[in-house]
Amino acid sequence: MAVTAVVGLQWGDEAKGKIVDLLTDQHEIVVRYLGGNNAGHTVVCNGQTYKLSLLPSGILRDSVVSVIATGVVINPKALLEELDSLSRQGVEPGRLLISDRAHVIFPYHLAEEAALERRRGEKAIGTTMRGIGTCYRDKAGRTHAIRMGDMMRPELFRERLEDVVAQKNDILRALVPDHEPLQAAAIYDEYMQYAERLRPMVTDTTAFLHHALKQNSSMLFEAAQGSLLDIDHGTFPYVTSSNSSGCGIHPGSGVPERVIEKMIGVVKAYTTRVGGGPCPTELEDETGQHIRDEGNEYGTVTGRPRRCGWFDAVATGYGARISGVDCLAVMLLDVLSKLDELKICEAYEIDGERTTDFPSHIDELARAKPVYRTLPGWKKDITGVRKLSDLPSAARAYIDCVGELVGAPVEIVSVGPDREQTVRG
């Protein structure tokens, strides 16, 4: 039995989709266990680019079972649009299973999130405005929550929706005085169309995964976002609304973490983040813009420009520890190839004290001054390299330094977006 997990160790967007795609051929089942359509993976194969949001990367293989597990929140319209988009690209998706326990995003979730973000003004968290956080809030609150399994029971669904929509209209009127009431009947009719298309895919995925484990099926767990956005362990409140570190695998899928044989931590060769919150190594200069342009650092889902900076080994090392990674995959190393010198943050200075511990409060992180280790650049095109021994010595030194400071060996290096542009140790 081979059970593997792929987890991002930074603030998301680490190119996890490529690693999952590379590993998919070695696994029978690929599981997405958290988040919603606020996350995105870009996979490049044979010159064709596929942008995935809710769908696990395994969907591109017809021999693989892809699972959207319990911890995911689902916008059915977005999910069906994604499936239809793949069909237009000539992809016949493999088998897809959707948890009947997964919670559903409705129009009132989007409206509520938009209203709350507007009211925060300059203190807005910077969400993707897709109703993810408000859906998770209802999940925790229980009384307003509706799950995929509920949608498969028309009378129960109608009754639940009428009750919830009436209360949501009251809430939205308090937030937006000129709010135009949502109509439960219209939402019901729309979502019942989605339910009929999705019905063959909705099942008890927890039972399916446990049966698969008994049969020694190989399984790959695919995280969304990154460990520093974890609701419990990230840079709160500038985080996502689920456990986006390796800590989320058990609650998000029902599969105990003890069965995972290998936890791979994915990192960019530099640092990016989207939205608000401190980013100690951010470069608001020509170098930062160079990295953004070379790395095409714009959101897969939103198109938002990402904040870019030097590699932060303090933050990334923390992400590696909370997720318990065994090894690293360093992505987008080629993006740094045109720079004369590179820097890696090896420690913070906070209020005059040097530390390698990642702060638990953002006011401390905001005061953190990066302590850098400077390394020479390699100034060579490495996109054609396929062996570690063929990398320039300065590039080897850089990835060795990353592994040393994060505390895990580097086993995979990506030197371009295509599946073939991968160097293995």
C-alpha positions, 0 to 999 in steps of 0.5 A: 500500500502506497499512501502519499500526501502533498502539502504546500508549506507556504501561503499557497500557490506553490505549484502543488498541482504539478507534483500531484500530477507527477505522482498520480500515475503511481496511485489509484485514488487521488483525494482533495480534502479541504477548501473550495473553489477559492483554490486553484491548481494549474497543470501543464501536460504536453503543452496543454494547460489545465486550470483546476479549482475544485477537482483533484488533479487526478481527474486528468487520468481516466484510470484514477478515482478522484475523490472530493472528500468531506472537508471540501465545501462545494459550489455545485455550479462551479464544479459542473462548469469545471467539468464542462470546461475539461470536456471542451478541452477534450478530456474525458474525466476519470471516475469522480466521487463526491462526499455526501457529507461535504457542505454546499455553498449557496448564493447567500454565502457569497452575498454575506461574505461580500457584505462583511468584507465591504463593512471591514473596509481597510481591515478586510481579510482579502477573501476570494469572495466565493462564499467559502468562509461563510459556508464553513461558518454555517458548517460550524454553526450547524443550524444553517448548514446544508450538505450534498446528501441533503440535496439528494433528498428533494423534500428534505432539501426544500424544507431546509432551504426555505427555513435557512433562506428566510433567516439569511434574508434577515441577516443580509437585511441587517448588513445591507439595508437595501438587500433584495430578498433571495427566493428559496423557490428559485434557489431550490429549482436551480440547485435541483438541476445541479443535484440531478447531474451530480447525483451519480457521483455523490456517495459516502466517500469515507466508507469508500476510502476505508474499503480501499485501504483494506484492499491496499489501494494506493492513495494520494492526498492533495492539499489546497492552499498552504500550511501558513493559511491553516485556520488554526496554525496559520497567520490568523486572521489572514488565513483560509477557513479550513485546515490547509496544512497536513493537519487537515487530512484526517478531519477532511477525509476521515482517513487517519494520518498514521496510514500516510507513508510519505508526506511531501512538502511543496515550496516555491524557490521564493515566497508569495502570498495573496491578500492581507497579512504580514509577509516579512520578505516581501519585495516591493521593488524591481526585484519583486516585480521581476519575480512576479513577471518571470513566475507569472505570479497571478492567481489561478482563480482570481487573476490577482497579482501575488506579493513576491519576496525572497524565500522565507525559511523561518515561515516555511520551516514552521509549515514543514514542522506542523505538517510533518513532511518527510521531504521537499519539492522545490518549485519554480527554481528557473524563475530565479535564473536571471538574478545576480544574487539571491537571498534566503531569510534564515531568521527574524529579528523581532524587537531586537531579538533574533529567532527562528521560531515563527510568531503566533500573532500577526503583530509580532510577524509584522515587526519581524525583520528578515535576517538574510543569507546571501548566495550567488545566482547562476545566470544560466537557463536551467529549464532543460536540466533533468538531473541534479548533477547537471544543475549549475553549482550555484543552483545546487548550493541554493536548493541545499541551503533551502533543505538545510534551513527548512529541515527536510531533504530536497527530493524534487526540483521543478525547472519549468511548468511542463510535467517533463521539466522536473529534476529528481534527486 
